[in-house]
Amino acid sequence: MYHYRDSSGLECDTVLHRRNGTYALIEVKLGGEKLINDGAEALKTLAETIDTTKMKNPSFMMVVTAVGPYAYQRPDGVFVVPIGCLKD
C-alpha cells in the first residue's frame, strides 16, 4: 500500500495492490457525509485519469470512515466502510 499524488494535485490516501495484479483506490475520511462525498468524488476523478491502455481500472474504490454502524456501496459503486467493520 502507498499514498498517491499526481502532478495535477489529484491524490489518494492508499493504493492497495494485490498479488493477482488488481488494485483498489482507498480514501480515509474521519468526518460525516460531506467528507465521505468529497472522498468518493476524488476517487472517481482519479480513476477517470487512469490510462486503461496501460493498466486496468481499479477493482474497487472505498472511503474508510470513522462514523457509521455498517458498510454499504453507494449508487456510484464506491464502498463506504466504517473502520470498525474492518476488524476480524
NORPEDA-V365272 format. One record per pair of residues at least 6 apart in sequence whose ideal C-beta (glycine too) atoms are under 8 Angstrom apart, sorted by the first residue. I is the first residue (numbers start at 1). GAP is how many residues later the second one is. If there is no record, write none. Layout:
BEGIN
((I GAP) (I GAP))
END
This chain:
BEGIN
((1 13) (1 14) (1 15) (1 16) (2 12) (2 13) (3 8) (3 9) (3 10) (3 11) (3 12) (4 7) (4 8) (4 11) (4 21) (4 42) (5 6) (5 7) (6 40) (6 43) (8 41) (10 32) (10 35) (10 36) (10 39) (11 31) (11 35) (12 13) (12 14) (12 15) (12 30) (12 31) (12 34) (13 13) (13 14) (13 15) (14 11) (14 12) (14 13) (14 14) (15 8) (15 9) (15 10) (15 11) (16 7) (16 8) (16 10) (17 6) (18 6) (18 41) (21 35) (22 34) (22 36) (22 37) (23 33) (23 35) (23 36) (24 34) (24 35) (24 36) (24 37) (24 38) (25 18) (25 21) (25 22) (25 33) (25 35) (25 36) (25 37) (26 35) (26 36) (26 37) (26 38) (27 12) (27 13) (27 15) (27 16) (27 34) (27 35) (27 36) (27 37) (28 11) (28 35) (28 36) (28 37) (29 6) (29 7) (29 9) (29 10) (29 34) (29 35) (29 36) (30 35) (30 36) (30 37) (31 34) (31 35) (31 36) (32 35) (35 30) (36 27) (36 29) (36 44) (39 24) (40 21) (40 23) (40 34) (40 36) (40 38) (40 40) (43 18) (43 19) (43 20) (43 35) (44 17) (44 32) (44 34) (47 10) (47 11) (47 14) (50 7) (50 8) (60 17) (60 19) (61 16) (61 17) (61 18) (62 16) (62 17) (62 18) (62 19) (63 15) (63 16) (63 17) (63 18) (64 17) (64 18) (64 19) (64 22) (65 15) (65 16) (65 17) (65 18) (66 16) (66 17) (67 15) (68 12) (68 14) (69 13) (70 12) (70 15) (71 8) (71 9) (71 10) (71 11) (71 14) (72 7) (72 8) (73 6) (73 7) (74 6))
END
